[in-house]
């Protein structure tokens, strides 16, 4: 299974004041708050962690069909981080979602997968037929009888539609 989230950093600066009282405490665990506080660029860490949670949540929602706003249930762990990439995992109710994030000056894009071997088999999809089930979960229509998991994310100037290469 696959999930993704894209954050337009210019748009997020207009829409969200992540420094307002209570914002960090409402969304992030104590350990995640420490990562934010200690990072050279706290704003980047806020949106990196948030995009990890969102990408993992898309898989969790696909698995459970439950929609809920409980960001602290999605616990992020960063395994490696440099200026352009981050690898980590998100744990939610004993489920582990492996993440890869691409960081740029304009956006943060995180991909989450249930099977670590798929982290490098993710491809972008353009101009394909998308169908949604009764829960609003999107699928890529491969043929009249075959659907494939797809994850769609858009924010500001960016949109990403991704799937796992077969």
MIVEX-407884 format. One record per residue: x, z, y of N, C-alpha, C in turn. Coordinates in pm, 1 decimal. Layout:
BEGIN
       nx       nz       ny      cax      caz      cay       cx       cz       cy
        X        Z        Y        X        Z        Y        X        Z        Y
...
END
This chain:
BEGIN
       nx       nz       ny      cax      caz      cay       cx       cz       cy
     84.0      0.0   -118.4      0.0      0.0      0.0     87.9      0.0    123.9
     27.6    -42.9    233.9    104.4    -63.1    356.2     23.9    -19.3    478.6
     96.2     29.0    579.6     38.1     62.9    708.9    140.7     33.2    816.1
     95.1     14.7    939.8    190.3     -6.1   1049.1    129.9     37.4   1180.7
    217.6     60.7   1276.3    174.3     96.1   1410.8    274.4     39.1   1509.4
    222.3    -17.8   1618.2    307.4    -69.6   1725.5    270.3      2.0   1854.3
    371.5     40.1   1928.3    349.8    107.0   2056.9    419.5     26.6   2165.2
    343.4    -13.4   2265.1    395.5    -78.3   2384.4    438.1     34.4   2477.6
    566.4     51.2   2495.8    616.7    164.2   2574.8    572.9    157.8   2721.0
    561.1     38.2   2777.0    513.2     25.2   2915.2    368.5     72.8   2923.6
    286.8     30.2   2828.3    145.8     69.3   2825.2    131.0    219.6   2802.7
    212.8    274.8   2712.3    201.3    418.6   2684.2    235.9    502.3   2807.5
    326.2    453.6   2889.9    359.8    526.7   3012.7    243.1    526.9   3110.4
    163.4    420.9   3108.4     45.5    413.5   3195.5    -69.8    498.4   3141.5
    -87.7    498.5   3008.5   -205.5    559.7   2945.9   -190.3    707.1   2911.2
    -69.5    748.9   2877.3    -51.8    883.1   2819.6     54.5    962.4   2892.4
     17.2   1079.5   2933.8    114.5   1172.4   2989.4    153.2   1270.7   2878.9
    251.5   1231.0   2798.0    290.8   1312.7   2683.8    350.8   1446.4   2726.4
    385.3   1459.3   2855.6    444.9   1584.1   2903.9    340.3   1684.1   2952.3
    212.8   1644.9   2951.2    109.8   1737.6   2997.7     97.1   1856.2   2902.5
     50.3   1965.5   2956.8     38.0   2090.7   2882.6    -47.9   2071.4   2757.1
      6.2   2111.4   2643.5    -66.9   2110.7   2518.0    -58.8   1982.4   2437.2
    -12.5   1872.5   2496.7     -9.1   1743.8   2426.8     78.2   1751.9   2301.4
    200.7   1794.6   2316.6    296.8   1800.6   2204.7    248.8   1899.9   2098.4
    201.8   2014.9   2143.0    157.9   2119.5   2049.5     36.2   2074.9   1967.4
    -48.9   1993.7   2024.9   -170.4   1947.6   1956.9   -139.8   1846.2   1845.8
    -35.0   1765.8   1864.8     -8.7   1653.6   1775.2    104.2   1675.0   1675.0
    197.1   1764.4   1707.7    319.5   1772.8   1629.0    343.9   1912.0   1573.2
    402.8   1915.5   1452.7    439.1   2042.0   1390.1    552.4   2107.5   1468.5
    580.4   2230.9   1439.3    689.4   2303.2   1506.6    822.6   2230.8   1487.9
    850.8   2185.5   1366.0    976.5   2113.0   1341.8    981.3   1981.6   1419.0
    869.6   1911.7   1424.9    865.0   1786.5   1501.4    883.9   1813.7   1650.6
    826.8   1921.9   1698.7    844.8   1958.9   1840.0    992.4   1984.0   1870.5
   1064.0   2042.6   1775.4   1207.7   2065.8   1793.2   1284.7   1933.4   1797.9
   1245.3   1837.7   1713.1   1309.0   1705.0   1717.3   1291.0   1642.0   1854.9
   1172.0   1653.6   1910.3   1143.2   1598.2   2042.9   1229.3   1667.1   2148.2
   1231.9   1798.2   2143.6   1305.1   1877.0   2243.2   1455.6   1847.5   2240.4
   1510.4   1827.2   2121.2   1655.8   1809.7   2106.3   1702.6   1665.3   2121.9
   1610.1   1568.8   2119.5   1650.7   1427.7   2125.7   1697.3   1390.4   2265.5
   1794.4   1298.1   2273.6   1846.4   1250.9   2402.1   1737.1   1191.0   2489.4
   1640.7   1125.2   2426.8   1528.9   1065.0   2498.8   1399.0   1115.5   2435.4
   1348.5   1229.9   2482.6   1230.1   1289.5   2421.6   1109.2   1195.0   2414.7
   1092.1   1109.5   2515.1    980.1   1015.9   2514.0    987.1    923.2   2392.2
   1104.0    871.4   2361.7   1120.4    783.9   2245.5   1086.9    860.6   2117.7
   1130.8    985.1   2108.0   1102.7   1063.7   1988.1    953.2   1091.9   1973.6
    884.2   1118.2   2083.4    739.2   1138.9   2078.7    672.6   1017.4   2016.0
    704.3    899.1   2066.1    636.2    778.3   2019.2    686.0    733.8   1882.1
    810.5    764.2   1849.3    859.3    736.7   1713.5    779.9    818.3   1612.4
    768.6    948.7   1635.5    693.9   1035.1   1544.1    545.9    995.9   1539.0
    488.7    964.8   1654.7    348.1    926.6   1657.6    325.6    797.2   1578.2
    414.6    700.2   1594.2    396.7    574.0   1521.5    413.6    594.1   1371.0
    501.5    685.8   1330.5    515.8    717.8   1188.5    384.9    776.2   1134.5
    326.8    869.0   1209.6    200.0    931.5   1168.4     88.7    827.3   1158.5
     78.9    740.5   1257.1    -26.3    638.7   1258.4    -11.6    539.8   1143.0
    110.3    494.1   1117.0    133.0    399.1   1007.8     98.0    463.3    873.4
    138.5    587.6    854.5    107.6    658.8    729.6    -42.2    685.5    719.1
   -104.4    719.3    830.0   -248.3    747.1    828.7   -328.1    625.8    783.0
   -284.1    507.3    819.5   -355.6    386.5    777.5   -356.5    373.4    625.4
   -249.4    412.8    560.7   -248.1    411.2    413.7   -336.1    523.8    360.8
   -321.6    642.2    417.2   -401.5    757.5    373.4   -550.9    725.5    383.5
   -590.9    664.3    494.2   -730.8    626.1    513.0   -774.8    522.8    409.4
   -688.3    429.0    378.6   -718.7    327.4    277.3   -735.3    393.7    140.3
   -651.8    493.3    111.9   -657.7    562.4    -17.3   -781.6    650.3    -30.7
   -814.0    724.1     74.2   -919.0    826.6     64.6  -1052.7    782.8    121.4
  -1053.1    679.7    207.0  -1173.0    633.9    279.8  -1223.5    740.1    377.4
  -1139.5    840.0    404.8  -1177.2    947.1    498.2  -1114.8    920.2    634.8
  -1197.3    931.9    738.6  -1147.4    919.4    875.0  -1150.5   1058.3    937.4
  -1034.0   1102.5    980.0  -1026.0   1233.3   1044.9   -907.5   1235.1   1139.7
   -918.1   1314.0   1243.8   -808.3   1329.3   1338.6   -739.7   1461.6   1309.0
   -633.8   1455.1   1231.9   -556.2   1574.3   1195.2   -408.2   1539.6   1194.8
   -350.7   1509.1   1312.0   -211.6   1462.4   1313.6   -110.3   1561.0   1256.3
   -138.4   1690.6   1262.5    -42.2   1787.1   1208.0    -41.3   1788.5   1055.1
   -144.9   1729.6    991.4   -145.3   1716.8    845.3    -43.8   1612.4    799.4
     -8.1   1521.7    888.4     90.0   1417.8    861.3    224.6   1468.0    913.4
    311.5   1507.1    821.8    437.1   1572.7    859.9    552.8   1473.1    846.7
    623.3   1450.5    957.3    731.2   1351.5    962.6    867.0   1412.5    932.7
    946.7   1334.9    860.9   1086.1   1368.1    833.5   1168.8   1243.8    864.1
   1269.3   1259.2    949.5   1356.2   1146.0    983.3   1482.0   1158.1    898.8
   1509.2   1052.0    822.5   1625.3   1052.0    734.0   1746.7    987.0    798.0
   1723.8    886.4    883.7   1833.0    826.4    960.7   1774.6    768.5   1088.9
   1857.6    768.9   1192.7   1812.7    721.5   1323.9   1932.3    672.8   1401.8
   1921.3    549.2   1453.5   2020.1    501.0   1549.5   1943.1    437.8   1665.7
   2011.0    364.6   1751.3   1943.6    309.5   1868.7   1833.6    209.2   1835.8
   1846.0    139.4   1723.4   1753.3     31.0   1692.8   1662.2     54.9   1573.6
   1695.8    147.8   1486.3   1620.3    166.6   1362.4   1609.3    313.1   1324.8
   1503.1    341.2   1253.1   1486.5    474.4   1195.6   1423.6    458.4   1057.6
   1468.2    540.0    964.9   1406.5    548.6    833.4   1362.8    692.6    813.1
   1249.4    709.3    748.8   1201.7    844.2    725.4   1088.9    845.0    625.7
   1015.2    955.0    628.4    896.9    965.5    543.6    795.9   1054.5    612.8
    671.2   1035.8    572.6    561.3   1117.2    621.5    492.5   1173.3    497.8
    467.9   1303.3    499.3    401.4   1369.2    387.3    263.5   1415.5    434.3
    162.2   1385.8    352.8     25.3   1427.1    382.5    -45.3   1458.6    250.9
    -85.1   1584.3    234.6   -155.2   1626.0    112.2    -82.4   1580.7    -14.4
     45.7   1606.0    -22.1    131.9   1573.2   -136.5    158.1   1424.0   -153.7
    103.8   1339.7    -66.1    135.6   1196.9    -67.0    259.0   1175.2     18.1
    348.0   1087.1    -27.0    468.3   1054.0     49.0    461.0    908.2     90.5
    479.1    885.2    219.6    479.3    751.3    276.6    617.7    726.8    337.0
    685.3    623.3    291.2    819.4    589.8    338.5    806.7    500.9    461.4
    889.9    526.7    562.8    876.9    453.6    688.5   1007.2    388.2    731.6
    989.3    276.6    799.6   1099.1    207.7    867.7   1048.5    175.5   1006.8
   1127.2    209.2   1107.4   1086.8    185.5   1245.7   1191.4    100.9   1315.9
   1143.6      2.5   1391.4   1230.9    -77.1   1477.5   1204.2    -32.1   1620.6
   1311.9      9.0   1687.1   1304.0     59.5   1824.4   1362.2    -44.9   1919.4
   1290.3    -72.9   2027.3   1344.2   -160.5   2131.9   1311.4    -96.8   2266.3
   1359.2   -156.6   2372.9   1330.5   -103.7   2505.6   1183.0   -117.2   2540.8
   1112.3   -211.8   2476.7    973.2   -237.8   2510.2    872.6   -187.0   2409.1
    916.6   -165.3   2284.5    819.6   -125.9   2182.7    882.7    -42.8   2071.8
    795.9     24.0   1998.0    833.2     96.1   1877.3    737.0     48.4   1769.5
    792.8     -4.8   1660.0    709.1    -57.5   1551.6    748.4     10.8   1420.7
    651.9     80.5   1360.0    675.4    149.4   1233.1    592.5     86.5   1123.5
    657.4     70.1   1008.8    594.1     24.9    885.7    600.5    141.1    788.1
    490.8    164.8    715.7    487.3    267.4    612.0    444.7    203.0    481.0
    505.7    247.0    371.7    471.4    198.0    237.9    464.5    316.3    142.2
    388.4    299.1     35.4    380.2    405.5    -65.0    496.2    398.1   -162.9
    548.4    279.7   -185.1    656.7    259.4   -280.7    782.0    218.7   -202.6
    886.1    302.6   -207.5   1006.7    279.3   -128.1   1065.9    141.0   -151.1
   1054.1     87.3   -272.0   1114.1    -44.6   -299.1   1050.4   -154.4   -213.7
    932.2   -130.5   -158.6    865.5   -231.1    -76.1    905.6   -227.1     71.2
    984.0   -130.0    111.7   1016.8   -114.4    253.5   1086.8   -238.6    310.0
   1158.5   -311.8    225.1   1227.7   -432.8    270.8   1154.9   -560.1    228.8
   1032.9   -547.1    175.0    953.0   -663.0    133.6    834.0   -686.0    226.2
    840.0   -631.1    344.6    730.8   -643.3    440.8    747.9   -773.1    519.0
    637.2   -845.9    533.0    640.6   -970.4    610.2    528.2   -970.2    712.7
    552.5  -1041.2    822.7    447.6  -1057.9    923.1    357.9  -1174.6    883.9
    230.4  -1162.0    915.7    130.6  -1262.5    883.5     70.6  -1310.9   1014.6
     53.5  -1441.7   1027.4    -10.1  -1497.0   1146.8   -116.6  -1597.2   1107.3
   -222.6  -1600.9   1184.2   -328.2  -1700.9   1168.9   -381.8  -1711.1   1026.7
   -411.4  -1598.7    968.2   -470.1  -1596.2    833.9   -609.7  -1536.8    842.3
   -686.8  -1556.3    736.7   -821.9  -1502.4    734.1   -819.5  -1355.8    693.2
   -877.1  -1273.3    776.3   -884.8  -1129.6    752.1  -1030.8  -1093.7    725.3
  -1053.9  -1014.4    622.4  -1188.1   -963.0    594.5  -1179.2   -810.6    591.3
  -1290.2   -743.8    621.8  -1292.8   -597.7    619.5  -1397.6   -551.0    520.1
  -1366.3   -439.0    453.5  -1463.2   -382.7    360.2  -1564.7   -297.3    436.5
  -1653.9   -231.1    364.2  -1760.7   -152.3    426.3  -1707.4    -34.2    506.9
  -1581.8      4.4    484.3  -1519.3    113.6    559.7  -1436.1     62.3    677.5
  -1438.0    -68.9    700.0  -1361.2   -127.1    810.2  -1214.5   -148.0    776.4
  -1178.2   -135.7    649.7  -1038.4   -151.6    608.3  -1009.6   -300.7    590.2
   -904.1   -351.7    657.1   -876.8   -495.4    652.4   -802.3   -539.2    525.9
   -831.6   -663.2    485.9   -762.7   -727.7    374.4   -732.4   -871.3    414.1
   -623.7   -923.5    361.8   -585.4  -1061.7    380.0   -650.9  -1142.5    269.1
   -727.6  -1244.4    306.4   -795.1  -1327.8    206.5   -694.8  -1431.8    155.4
   -659.1  -1420.3     28.2   -562.8  -1511.2    -34.0   -636.8  -1632.8    -91.2
   -748.4  -1607.8   -155.8   -833.5  -1713.2   -210.5   -976.1  -1659.6   -210.8
  -1071.4  -1737.3   -261.8  -1210.6  -1693.4   -259.8  -1232.4  -1566.4   -341.6
  -1142.8  -1540.5   -436.7  -1161.8  -1422.7   -521.8  -1047.5  -1322.4   -513.8
   -950.9  -1344.8   -425.8   -834.5  -1256.6   -422.6   -806.4  -1206.8   -280.8
   -796.7  -1074.1   -268.5   -763.8  -1010.3   -140.9   -633.0   -934.0   -156.9
   -561.7   -917.3    -45.3   -436.0   -843.8    -46.2   -436.9   -744.4     70.2
   -376.5   -626.9     48.7   -365.9   -528.4    155.7   -295.2   -589.5    276.7
   -346.9   -558.9    394.5   -282.6   -598.5    519.5   -298.9   -481.5    615.7
   -205.6   -467.1    706.6   -216.7   -365.8    810.8   -208.4   -436.1    945.2
   -298.3   -399.5   1033.7   -306.0   -461.3   1165.8   -289.6   -352.2   1271.4
   -203.7   -378.8   1368.6   -186.2   -284.1   1478.0   -167.9   -362.6   1607.3
   -228.8   -313.9   1714.1   -205.9   -375.3   1844.4   -210.8   -266.7   1951.2
   -126.4   -285.4   2049.1   -121.2   -194.3   2163.3    -58.3   -270.4   2278.4
   -125.3   -270.1   2390.1    -71.1   -338.6   2507.6    -43.7   -484.5   2480.4
     81.3   -524.5   2499.3    121.5   -664.9   2485.2    154.1   -706.2   2341.7
    147.8   -612.5   2246.9    197.6   -640.0   2112.5     89.4   -629.8   2005.8
    102.7   -714.7   1904.6     17.3   -708.5   1786.2    103.7   -739.6   1664.7
     82.2   -664.5   1557.4    153.1   -688.1   1431.6     52.5   -686.8   1318.5
     57.2   -792.6   1237.9    -19.8   -800.6   1114.3     83.0   -816.4   1003.9
     84.6   -719.1    911.3    187.9   -720.7    808.5    127.6   -701.9    669.6
    200.8   -750.3    572.2    164.6   -730.5    432.2    294.2   -720.6    351.8
    280.1   -693.7    223.9    396.6   -687.9    135.6    409.9   -821.5     64.2
    528.9   -878.4     71.5    556.6  -1007.0      7.5    545.4   -991.7   -143.2
    472.0  -1082.2   -205.0    457.4  -1078.1   -352.6    573.5  -1147.2   -420.9
END
